[in-house]
Amino acid sequence: MEKDNKRQEILEKMLEIAELVQIDKNEETKITDINYYKDFNFKGSNLAENDIFVVKIENADKNINTYEIYSGKTNNLIATVDEQGKVHFRPEYIESLKEINPQLAQMLNLEDLDFELPQELQPEDMTLSTEERTKILSDNKEKTKEKGQKNKQENKKELQKNPEDEKREEIAKFKNIPPNNVLVIRENSNLYKDHPELEENLYFYRDNNGVVKAEYIDEKGEPKPSRYFEPSTTSLREETISLGDDGNPVTREVPYQVMRTRNLNSVDKDIRDIRISVNIDSYGYLELQEARQGKNGEWLSHDIEVKGRDYNSYAVNQTTSIKTRKADPDKQTEAYEKAEGTGLEEDGIQYSEMYLIEHADEVVEDLMKEGYQKKEAVQIVDYMLGEEALTLEEAKEKTNEDIIKEQKDKEKDKEVEEGRTPWGDAEERLRI
């Protein structure tokens, strides 16, 4: 059982790293295999690492393969391999080695290394192909959605009982407002990671006039207005595409109210403006999302991580990360617009389905490698994205049935053309 749990953890980490890597890739490149190595030796360097993920990246047009190497402990990129097969370690990784052991780091040979993968996988090693990755995402779609909806309802019912919520109740009592009108930002929230300049001990609350404001507790324990957020208003409620999380579908919606921000982004040029979207859910709880306007003018929003509520998924936080320069609202809004024209919209567009739309060409290529003709591979993807929203295996099965039916129809047409029908054979015998 412990071994199975470990392999499941590794598999989930592979999926996370795949999403992390794919964000930076263009249409010409794609991820093929992802390998996990319990023990990995960089040949010729005297350097050995545990828990390493090696991502193979293919450029089919140029017939080039490169690699990215990630630490399983931190998910950080530690090295890249260029098209000539040379390893290039990241400067921050080399610095981390020096901090651990300066003498050992000096002895390592980390320059001009030729990259070499182990010839065989060891018992604890694993590999994951693009097709396997796509199948897992597709098969988990329904399970993730049901689990997410259930968790969300249970979390809201238990909100009052959560030990993390003591600060929220204290603020609510001081403001003379209901506790569900207060949201306290987690110390390790995605909001702080993307905007480290924000004041510590930050919280948002909805006053008795229905206006949402942002404050923080200063060093003396006194509440002070935040310098970065203006009180909410109903005059800026532009439509936003809200990223789904924990099984909740991606939606296009108009927020209840909106808060302007001041000087929150000066580093990521893919983001034109940032606002806070305010919503009140069916239970009467305050909800906040950070909304960003891309260069195309569309708004993309995601949940702000607050005490007493679930964290966002790793994939959503990576997609929206300003800290690592992964945020690009245009990519996500354009993928959603493509999904809107398919049958996926009927039961809610999931984040994994948006990923499939973005990388449909890669899935087609993988299916062609299995032996399908291009039109058949395209048909499989169409079944996955169509009204029925089939899984990969279901779409394959249906396409295989179509292929068999088409072959039978062709044979029947040929028999008719050659006069090989029951009545045609009888007429021929009479003439003889």
N, C-alpha and C positions, 0 to 999 in steps of 0.2 A: 504493500500500500504506500509506504514512504517513497519507494522508487517511482511509483506512478505519479505521486504528487509532485516529485521533483521534475519529472519530464513534462508535466503539465505547466509548471512554473516556467520552464525553459521555453516551451512552445508559446506561452503568452508573451514572454519577453521578446521572442522572435517577431511576433505580430506587432508589438509596440515599436521595435527598432525599424521594421519595414515601413511603418507609417511615418516614422521620423525621417528616414532616408528619402522616401518618395516625395516628400514635400519640396525638396530642392531640385528634383529631376525635371528635365524638359521632355518634350514629346519624342525626341530621338532616342532617349535612353530608357531602360527599364531594369528593375531588379529581377534577377533570375533566382539563383539559389542563395539561401542563408544557412551558414554552417555554424554550429556551436561546438566549441572544443573545451573540454574540462581542463586540459593542460595544453598550452600552445608554446612552441619554441620558435623564436625568430632566428632562422638559420644564419649562422655567421656572426651573431651579435652577442652571444652569451646572455641573452635576455629571454626569460620564460615568464609567462603570465597564466593565471587561472581564470576560467570563465570568460572566454573570448568569443565574440560573434563576428564572423567574416561575411560580408555582404558582397555578392558578385553583381556587377552592373554592366549591362550589355548595350553597346551601340551597334545595332544590326546594320545600319546604313554604311558605317565606316569599318565594320568588322573588327571592332575594338572591345576588349574587356578590361575593366578596371575593378578595383576593390576598395571597400571601406571597412575598417576594423574598429570594433566597439568593445568597450569594457562592460562585462555583464554586471559588474558591481555598481557602476554609476550611470550606465547608458551613454557615457561620453565617447565621442570619436577620439581615438588615440593615434590612428595612422591611416594614411591612404596609400594606394598602390597605383602608379600611373600606367599608361599603356605599354611602356617599355618593361614593366614588371619591377620597377624600383619602389622601395618602401620609403615613405616620407612621414616621419613621426611629427605629431602636433607639438608646437613649442610648449603649450601648457602641460602636456603629458611629460615631456622631458623635465620641465621644472618640478613637477610633482615627484619624479624619481629622485631629483637632487635633494628635495626636502626630506624624503624618507631616509636616504643614505647617500650623502655626497660622494664618499669614496667609491661606493659601488657604481654609482652613476658615471663616474669618471672612467671606470674600467670598461664600461659597455661600449661596444662598437655599434653606433646607431646611424651611421652614414653609409651611403652607397651600398645598401643591402639589396640583394635579389630576393623577390618574394617567392615562397614555396609553400604550398599546402601539404599537409600530411597525406601520404598515399592511401591510408585507410582510416576509417572512423573507428575510434575505440568504443567499448561498450557504453560509456556514459556520454559520448558525442551524439549529435543529431544534425539532420539536414532538413530543410523545408523549401520546396519549390514554389514558384508563382501559382501553379494550378492548385496545389494543396492549400496555400494561403487563401486563395479566392474561395475555395470550397468551404473552408472553416468559417470564413466571414459570412458566407451565404447561409450555411447550415445553422449558425448561431443567431440568425436574425430574429426569428420568432421567440426563441428562449430569452434573448436579451431584452426584447421589448416587454414581454410579460413580467419578467423579473423586475425591470426598471419601474414599471407602473406600480407594482405591488410594493416595492421598497419605498417609493416616493410617498405613498399613502401612509405606510407604517411609520416612516420617519416623521411625518407631520403630526401624527397622533402622539408620538413619543416626545415631541419637541419640548413640552413643558417639563419633562422628567430628566432631560439631559443635563449632567453636571456642568457641561460647557456653557449652559444657558443662564448661569447665575448672574453674570454681568448684564445680560439682556434684561432680566427681571429688575435688577437694581436701577438701570437707566429708565425703564418704563415707569417704575414707581416714582422716581424723581421728576419725570416729565408729566406724570399723571395721565398716561396713555396706556392702551392695552399692550401686553408683552409682544403680541404678534405684529406690532407696528415698529419693532426695533430689530435691526440686524447688526451684529458685531462682526467685524472683519477678522478672520483668522490671522494669527501672527505669520503663518507660512502660506497665506493665501496667494493665488495667482495674481491678484491685484497688486500686492506688494512686490512680487517678483518682477512684474512688468513695469511697475512705477515705484522704485525704491525711495523716491523723494517724498512720498506721502508721509504724513504725520503718523507716529505710532499710536496705538490704542484708538483706532478710527472706528466709528460706527455711523450708521444711517438710521433715521427715525422719521416717522410720519406723524406730524403734530395734529392737534384737534381741529385744525382748519383744513386738513387734507394735504398739506404741503410737506414734501420730503426734503430733509436737510441732512448735511453731513457735519459731524463734530468729532473731536478727539479729546482725550483726557490728558492734560498737561502734567508736568513733573510734580505740581502741587496738588494733583488730584482734582483739578477744576476742569469742567467742560468748556471747550473753546471751538468756535466755528472753523471748519477746515478752510484752508486757503485755496484749495484746488477744485471745489465743487460749489456751484450755485444752487439755490433752492429750486425745487422742481416747478415745471410749468406745463400747461397743456398746449402751448402754441407751437411746439417743435416736434410734434408726434409724427415724424416721417416713418414710413414703412421700413421694417427691418427683417432680415432673415435670421431666425434664431436657431443656433446649432443645437441639435438634439444631444442628449447625454443619458446614459443608463437606460437605454431603450426607448426614450421619448423621441418622437419624430421631429425632424427639422421642419420648421414652420415659417410662413411669411405672415407677419402680424404688425399691428400698429400698437405701440406701447400705451399704457394708461396715462403716464406722464413722462417727462424727460428732464434730466438735469444737465446743464452745460458744464463743461470742465475748463480749467485754466492751466495751460502749460503742462499737460500730461505727456505729450509725445514730441520729442525733438530729434529722435534718432532714426525712426523707421519711416522712410519716405513713401512706402506703400500705403501709409495711413494718412489721410487728409485731415480727419477730425475725430474726436472721441467724445461720446456722451454716455450718460447713464440712463438706461431704459428702466422705467418703474412699472411694475405690474402688481395687481392684487389677485391672488388665485381664488378658486371657488370656496376655499376654507376661510378666506379673509386674511391670509398671511401675506405680508409684504415680500415681494420678490424683486431682485435687482440683477441687471445684466449690463456688462460693458459693451456698448455698441460702437463700432468703428466704421468710418466711411472710407471706402477704397477709392482708387483713382478713377473708377468708372462711375462714381457717384452713388453706388448702392451701399446700404448699411448692413453689417454683419454683427450679430451679438452673441454673447456666451455668458453663462452664469458666473457671478462673482462668488468665490468660496467664502462662506460665513460660518460662524460657530453654530452648531446644532444641525447643520445640513451636510449632505454628502459632499465629498470632494468631486471635482470634475474628473472625467476619465483622462488617462495619460495622453491619449490621442488628441482630445480636444485642447488640452493645455499646451501640447506641443504645436498644434496647428495655429494657435493664437498667440504664441510666445513672442513678445517684443524683445525680451532679454536675449534670446538666441537668434533673433532676426528671422523667425519662421513665419511671422504673421504676414499674410497676403490676402486681405479680404476679397479681392477680385476673383481669385481662383475658386473660392468656396461659393460665392454668389453666382458665378457663371455655371458651376457644376449643378447647383440647385435649379437654376433656370432650365438646364437641359433635362433634369429629372422631372420637372413640372409637366413636360409634354409626354410623359409615359404613364403606364398603368400603375407605377409605384406610388403615385400621388393618392390613390384611393384608400390605401391602408396606412398612409403616412410615410414620407420619405425618410429613410434612416441614413445615418452618417456613412455606414458601410456601403450603401447603395450609391451614394454620391461618389465614393471612392471607385466603385465599379464603373460608373459612367466616365470618370476622368481617365481610367486606364483600360477601357474596353478593347482598344487596339492590341494591348499586350495579351489579354485573354484570348483574342482571336488567333494571335500568333502561336500561343501555347497549344491551342486546340488543333491547329494545322500541323504542329509537330507530332500530335497524336495520330494523325492520319486523315483528319477531316479536310475536305476541300474548303476553300475560303468562304463560299456561299453558305456551306453547311455550318461552319464555325460562326459566321455572322448570325445565322438563324438561331443558334444556341444562345448567344448573347441577347438577341431580340426577345427570346422566350423569358430570359431572366429579368429583362427590363420592361417587358410588356405587361398587359393587363393581368395575367395570371401570376407574375412575379415568381417564377419557378426557381428552385435551387439549381445549382450547376448540374447535379446528377439527374434531376427531373427534366431539365432542359435537354440534356444529352439523350435521355431515353425517348423523349418526344421527337427529337430530330431524327434519331435512328428509326423510329416508326415511320416518319415521313419519307426517309430514304428507301425503306423497304417497299412502301406503298408506291412510290414513284417508279421503282424498278418493275414491280408487278404490272403497273399501268402501261409501261413501255412494252413489256413482253406481250400483253394482251393486244395492244395496238399493232404490234408487229404480226401477230397471228392473223388478225383481221385483214391486214394489208396483203398478206400472202395467201389469203383464202383458206387459212387453216382454222375454220370454224366447224362446228358439228354439221351444220347444213352444207357448208362448202365441201367438206370431205364426202358427204353423201352424194352430192351432185357429180363429183369427180368420178365416183365409183359407177354411177349410172352411165356416164359417157363411155367408160371402158367396156 
